[in-house]
Amino acid sequence: MNETLQKLIIRTAREDDLPALAAIFAADEIGGHGDTADESARPDYLAAFRAIAASPSETLYVAELDGEVVGTFQTAILTKLVGRGAKSMVIEAVQTRSDMRGRGIGAVMINYCLEEARRQGLNAAQLTSNMARLDAHRFYERLGFEKRHLGFRMKLK
């Protein structure tokens, strides 16, 4: 493991991380989620952050390097009736700050999720990725994920 990754810290996100997280999301040209680093959006991010923090099944994380947020991801634990109550980890919003990509930070974040899922005795880990993110698809496959399902989405707002 290189020196950068040895200094990387994965921790639960805090409210004071919101500006850095909004900036990471706003820089995403593919996602198209309408994210912005504009201060006027802070109440929206704050409300979402507080809802996630209050949820017993969701966690928002950051990857921190030298005191700076360089990546983020969110997990949710899903209990399904199918599979006789199988539990899985859903991994969402995996983002590495654009100037930090290609350094292994994303792999550390995903491996953190997988280790946590195993620690909790979950049956599987799953994620979705925008169809346009071909590099991300190759990345996830290198980490051992398989393309197994086709996802559908409908915008309601």
N, C-alpha and C positions, 0 to 999 in steps of 0.2 A: 504494500500500500504506500502510495507516495505521501510526501510530507503534508501537502494540502489536505488530503483526505484524513490523515491522522489527526489534524486539528479541527475537523468538521464535527459540529455538535448537532444532533437531532434532538429537538425539544418541543414541547407543547407550545403553541403560539400564545402570545400575550396581546392585549389590546394595543400596546405601544408598537407592535409589529405591523399594524394595519397600513400605515403609509408605504412601507416597503412592499407589503403584499399587493396592495393596489397598484403600485408601480410595476411589479412583475406581471400582473395580469393585464395591465393596460398596454404593455409592450408586446403582447401576444397578437401578432398580425393574422394568425390563422383562426383562432378561437371564435372571434366575432361575438363575444358575450357582452359588449358594450361597457367594458371596464374602463375606468379612468383614474388617474392619479389626482384629479381635481378635488380640492378640499370640499366642494359642495356635495360630493358623493359620500363623504365620511359617515353621515347618519345611516345610509344604506349598508355600508360595510360593517358598521358598529352593530346594527340590529342583527345582521347575519352572524357575525362573530359571537354575539351573546347567545343566540339561539343554538349554535353549534356547541358552545361551551356548556350550556345547560343540558344538552342531550346526553343521556347515559350511554348511547351507542355510537356517538360521533366524536371524532377528535381531529383538530386542525393542528398540523405540525409545521415547523420551520427547520430548515437546515441553516446553521449559523457558522460563519467562518470569520475569525478575528473580529467578533462583535457585530458583523453585518449579516443580514438575512440574504442568503444566496439561492434559496430554493424553498419550496413548500409542497405539501400534499395533504390530503384529507382522507380519513378512513371512516367507514361505517360498518358496524357489525349487523349482518342481516340474518335473522332466524327465519327459516322457511318451513312450511308444513311439509312440502315435498321433501323426500329424502329422510322422512321420519324425524324432522326437526333439525336438519342439517344447518349448520351455521357457517357463514362465509364472510370474508372481509371484502368490502368493496373499496377500491382505491380510486380516488377522484382528484382532479385538479393538480396533477403532478406538473410542476413548473420549476425550471432552473433559470435563474437570472441570465439573460442573453449573453453577457460578457463572461459568464462562468461555465458555459456549456462545453462539453467535450473533455471535462476534467474528472469524470467519474462520480460527480455529485448525485446525479440521477440514479445511478446504480446503488449508491449507498442508501438513498431514500427508499427505493423499492425493496432492497434487501432488509432494511429496517422493518418495513411492513410485513414481509414474509416471515421474519423471525418472530415478530409480535403475534402474527396469526398462528404460527406453530406453538408458541408459548401458551396461547389461549386454547389450544386444541381444536382449532377451526378446521373444517373440512376442505376449504378452498379459499383462494384469493382470486379476485376478478377485477377487471378494469375495462373501461371503454376508452377509445381514442378516436379523435376526429379522423374521418377517412382520408383527409388531405395530408395527414401527418405520417408520411411514409417512413421518414427517418425514425420517428418514434415507434412505429410498428416493428421495424428491424431491431431496435433497441429492446423492446419488450420480448421479442422472440429470442434474442441472444440471452436474456435472463431466464428463459425457460417457459414463458407464457405461450400458449397455443391459441390460434384462431379457432374458436369452437362454436361461436354463436353469431348471429347477425342481429345487430341492434336497430331499433326503430325509435324515432323521436318525433314529437309533435310540439311545436311552440304554441303556447296558450296565451301569451302576452306579447 
